[in-house]
Amino acid sequence: MDAPEKAKDNLELLRQQLDGGRMRSARVMINSLTASELARLLESLPRKKRAMLWEILDPGIEGDILVELSDEVRDSLLEGMATEELIAATEGMEVDDLADLLIDLPEAVTQEVLQSLDQQDQDRVRQVLAYDEESAGGLMNVDIVTVRPDVTLEVVSRYLRAVGKITDGTDSIFVVSRDNTYVGSLFLSRLLTNDADEMVANIMSTDIMPIPANTASTQVVWEFENRDLLSAPVVDKDFRVLGRITIDDVVDVIRDEAERSLMSAAGLDEESDMFAPVVKSAARRALWLGVNLGTAFLAAAVVDKFQTTIDKIVLLAVLMPVVPSMGGVAGTQSLTIITRAIALGQVNRDNAMGILRKELMVGILNGVGWAIVVSMVTYWWFNDWRIGGIIGAALIINLFVAALAGFSIPLILKRMNVDPALAGGVVLTTVTDVIGYSVFLGLGAALLL
């Protein structure tokens, strides 16, 4: 059994023990789970059972679990925690994780938690909080080790032994000048395998370029993916080292982005609680249902303009859903490809027209191919070549428009600072429905009446 399946089975067994009230066995199992696994379990439990599990958790890991939870679930647990509990839960947390948690706490509680830290940790947390949480500065861990280039590896080894601890996930030590300006990175593998008398400057790597603190988290993901990084230094505008981003931070960003894209496509929030009250969940979903209703009425208004045509030629009403449906699918394909390309930084001024031409040609080719199929089926069904020709022509036009809309809508929304994954589908559906009905019924009115 692979690790994911084993973890899933363990969570299911723990859930059964909670259901059966076997709290002693549940406590034993909890000790074998990571903070991330416990967070996923808490999110999958109804609120009463969630509270039961929270009560038996070791206070020493509560802080790490809170960081892993979605915002709404975390807020529901924080409401029941006293300030003293929160302070106890934050003891020993990594600075970057603590900063993530403090963002969601009331200002008064945040100040009390900060006052419980020593001055050095207070300064470190405030340094992270000074940056947007979706930037390199907001992701970084400021608990780092730096060395000078003009010392030997023996000196570095003695220094590390004196420090006694380095942050988890550290694969290199940053080399800095006297004013803390980034010079290079000393990989631990080189530290261990080179002669102790070797100078740091001779074996350090200068290939790893630092990431400016204001860099967006999505760009940080791109840097790690395309440069195969395990960690990277974060610097200010003067190139002074502020902290480090590690691959586990990037994985969290990737997961959050994936969840956001999936939920945004339906107009939902990835941070919402699956077991939130019914009224609250209904209110949250009502907005996009209302937007969809408005677009549906718009399409209905287009159909209403051709009511006389439909009354005289009933066959058009039978075939009417085909054209907008095919356009919607074709447009969604283009929309998804372009939205992904935008997220990966693959669309720019140099290649945009080439991508557009390709999408339009795909739309025309599919339009012609499926128009022939649909026309033949329609002629066989109704024995009327005119209706077959009308629906075929409408299909070609709508698939062409769908390809154009699927390409342009994400770019327009991006320029308007609107997430294409959030609004793109609704806009595209409106375009393909309106154009599909207008062209099909318009051609029907022009050629059959």
N, C-alpha and C positions, 0 to 999 in steps of 0.2 A: 504493500500500500504506500503510495507516495505521500509526501509531507502535507500538501493541501487537503487530501482526503482524510488523513489522520487527524488533522486539526479540526476539520468539519465534524468528524465523528466525536471528538472530544467535547466540542461545543454542544452537540446534540445530547450527549450523555449528561453533561452538566445541566442542561436545560431540563432534562427529565428528572434529575435529582432535585432541582428547585421546585418543579411541579409536584413532586411527591413529598416535599417538606423534609428531605434528608439533608439537613443543613451541615451536619458534620462531614459527610462524604463530599458535599459541595465545597467546603472549605479546603479539603485536601486537594481536590482537583484544581481549584483556583491557583494554588501555588505553582502548578505546572504550566500555566498559561501566561503569555506575554501581555503587556499593557494594550497592545493593538488588538489582540484576540478578545480580551475582556471588553474593550470598547465596542467591538462588533457585536458581541453577545448582548451587552446592555442595550444597544440600538435595536436589537431584534426581539426584545422582551416588552410585553405590555407594562404600563407604568407601575402597577402594584408589584409585579415580580421584579421589575427593575430596582425598585426601592429596597426590596428584600436582599437582592444581590449586593447593592451598594452598602448595605449595613454590615455585611460580613467581610467586606474587602479590607485588606491591610491598609491602614491610613498612609503608610509609607509609599504606596504606589498609586494612590488616588490622583495625585497631580499628573503623573505620566498618562494615566487613563483619560483624564479630563482633556488633555491636549489632543488626544486621538478622536474624541467624540465630535459629532456634528454639532453646530452651534445651538440648535434648538434643544437637543437632548442634554447638552452641557448646561444650558441655562436652567433647565428644569431641575437638575441635580444641585446646581449652585444655590438655587432658591432655598433649599433645605439645609444648607451648611452655614454654621456660625463662622464668624471671622477667624476664631481660634483654630477651627478645623482647616480652613483654607490655608492659614499660615503653616500649619503642620504638614499639610499636603504638598506645599511647595518646597519644603526642605530638601536639599540635595538635587533639585531639578537642574537640567542644563539651562544656561542663560537664555538661549534662543527659544526653548520650549516654554520657559517661564514668561518670556515676553509675549509669546503667542497667547498664553492663558490670561495675562493681565489685561490684554486689549478688551476682553469681554467682561471684565469685572467693573462694578461701580467705582467711581473715582475714589470715594472714601476708603473702600476695601483695598483698592490698589495701593493707596498711600500707606496703609497699615502693613500690607505685605512687604512693600519696599523698605519700610522702617525696620522690619524684622531682619533684614539682610545687613551684612557688614558693608562698609563704605565702598569697598572695591566692587562687590557684586551689584550694589545700587547703581554705581556709575556704568557698569557693563550693561545692565538691563535698560537703563535710560538711553544708552547709546543705540541699542537695537530698536527701542520704541520710537526713536527720532526718525526712523525711516518707515515708509509705507510697507505694510505687511506683505504686499505682493511685489516687493523689490528685492534685489540682492542683499541690501542692508537689513531688510526685515527677515530674511532667511538665515543670515549668517550666525555663526557661533563665535563669540568674541573671546572664548577661552582657548587661546592658542599659545604655541611656543615659537619663539623666534630666536635666531642666532646671527652672528656677524660672519661675513665671508672670510675674515682674516684670522680665524682660529682653526685649530686642528680638530679632527674627528674625535680624538681622545678627550679634548676639552668639552665637546658637545655631549659625548657619552657620560662624562662625569656630571655635567649639568643636568641631563635627563634623570640620572640616578638621584640627584639632589632634589629635583622637583618631585619625583616619586610617582607622578601620574600624568598621563596625557589623555586628551579627549578621545573617546571611542570613534573609530573610523579614520583616525589620523594615519595617512600613508606617507606624509612628508612634513618637513619642518621648513618654515619660511625663512629665507635669508634676507636680512634687511641691513641698511646702512645705519649710521649713528642717529640719523633723524627719522628712523623707522620707515624709510622709503624702500619699497619692494625691489629686490635685486634678483632673486631666483628661489628655487625650491630644492631642498636637500631630501631626497627620497630615503626612507628608512632602510630600504634594501641596499642602497649604496653605502649608507652609514655602517651597516653590519658587515659588508663584504669587502670594504677597502681598508688599506693600511691605516692604523690609528694615527700615524704621523702626517697623513695627507691633509692638505688644507681644504677647507670647505669650498673656497672659490674654485678649486680645480675640479671638483666632482659634482658641484651643484648643477641643476638643470635651469636653463633660461628659456626653455621652450614654452612653459606654461605661462600664458599671459593672464594677468589679474583681471578681475571683473569689477567695474565701477559700481559703487554702492547703490546708485540710483537706477541701475539696469532693471528692466521689468523681469518678473519671474519667468515669463514665457521665453524671453531671450536667454535667460540663464539655462533653461532646459535645452535650448538649441545649442548653446556652447558646450554643455556636457555631452550631448548626443554626437555632435560633429567633431569634437576633439577627444572623445573617449576618455573623459576625465573621471577620476574617483573623488577628487576634491580640488578646490581652486581658491586662491586668496581673493579677498574683497578689499578694495582700496578706495580712498577718498579722491577728490579732484586733484590733490597734490601727490598722488601715488603712494600715500602712506597706508600701511596695512592696518585694516580695521578688524578683520576676522576671517573666517573660513566657511565655505559652503561645501558640504559633503554629499555624496551620491544619495544618501537616504533622504536628505532634504529635497532633492530633485525628484525622487520617486514620489514623495508626498504631493509635490506640485503636479506631477503627471496624473496621479490618481484623482486629485481634486479637479483638474481640468477636464478629465474624462467624465467624471460625474456631473460636472456643470454643463458640459455639452449635451449629455444624454437627457438631463432633466430640463434644460432650457428649451430643447426641441418641443417639449410639451408645455412650456410656459410655467415650469415648476422650479422650486428652489432645492438644490442638492443638500442644503443644510437643514431641511425640514425633518420633523420627527414623524416616523411612520405611524406612531401611535398617538399622534396629536388629537385633541378633541375634534369630534365630527364637525361642529360648527366652524371651528377655526380652519380646518382642512377645506371645507366647502367654500368658505369665503376666499381662501387663497386661490383656489382653482376657478372661481367664478369669473375673474377678470378676463382670462383668455378664452373662456367659453363665450363671454359677451363679445369679445373681439371677433371670434369665429362666427358668431351669430350675425354680426354686422356685415361681414363679408358674404355670408350666405344670402342675406337679404339683397345685397348688391347683385349677386348672380341671379336671384329670383326676379329682380327688377328688369334685368336684361331679357330673361325668358318672357316676362309679361309683355314686353314690347312686340313680341312675335306671337301673341295669343291668337290672332286671326289666322296666321299661317298654320299654327298647330291644330286649330279647330278644323281647318279644311284638309290638312294632310296629317292624319293621325299617326302615320308611320314615323314621322319625324320625332314624335314624343317617345316612341319605343326605342329609337336609336340615339336619342339626345345625350344620355350619360356617357356614351363611348368616347366621344372626342375630348371632353374635359378630363376624363379619367386617364386616358393615354397621355395627354399633355401634362397632367399632374405628376405621373410617374417619371416621364422623361425629364421634366424640369427638376424634380427632386434629385435625380441622378447627377445632373450638372451642378445643382446647388450644393450637394454634398461634396463633390470633388473640388469645387472652387473654395468652399468654406475650409476644407482641410488644407488646401494649398496655401490659403491666406495664413492659417495658423502656423504652417511650417515655413512661411516666408518664401514660398516658391513663385509667387506672383509679383511681378514688378512692371515698370513702364516698358522695358525692353521686350518682354515676352507676352504682354497682355493681349495684343492684337493677334498674335499667333495662336494663343489659347482660344480666343473668341472664334477665330476662323475654324479651328478644329472642332469646337463644340457645335457651331452652326452646321458644318458639314455632316457631323454625326447625326444632328437633328434632322437634316434633310434626307440623309440616307435611310435612317430608320423610318422617317415619315413616308417616303416613297415605298419602301418595302412593305410596311404594315398597311399602307393605303391600298396597295394591290390586294393584299389578303382580305382586308375588311370589305373592299368593294366587291370582290368575288363572293364572299359569304353573304353580303347584303343582296346581291343580284340573285343568288341561289335561293335566298329566304323569301324575298318579296317579288322576284321576277320583274324588277324595274331597274334598268341600267342607269336611269337618271339619278335615283336616290343613291345607288352605289357610287356614282361619280361624285356626287355632292359630298358624301361622307368621306370619300377618299381625299378630295381636295381640302376639305376642312381639317382632316388629320394632318396632312403635310404642313399646312399653314400653322396649326396649333403646336406641332412638335418643333417647328422652326422658332416660333415665339417662345416656347418653353425653354429651348436651349439658350436663347438670348437672355431671357429673364433669369434663368438659373446661373448664368455667368455674371450678369450685371447687378442683380439684387444684393449679393454678399458684399461686393465692392462698394456700392452706394451706402449700404448700412454701416460698413466699416468706416467710411469717410464721415458719416454722421455720428460716429462713436456709439453705435448700437450693435450689440452682439448679433452677428448673422445667425448663429444657432438659435437664438431666442425668437427673432421676428421673421427670419427668412422664409420659413415654411408657410406662415400665414399669408405673407405678401405674395409668394409664388402661387399658392392655391387660388387666391383672388384673381391673379392675372390669367392663369390657365383656364379657370372657370368662365370668366367674363369673355375672353377671346374665343374660347371653344364654343360656347353657346352662341355668341354673336356671329361668328363665321358660319357655323353649321346652319343655324336658322336663317341667317341673312341670305346665304346661297340658296337655301330652300325656297325662301320667299321670292327671290329674283328669278329662279329657273322653273319653278313648279306652278306658280300662280298665274 
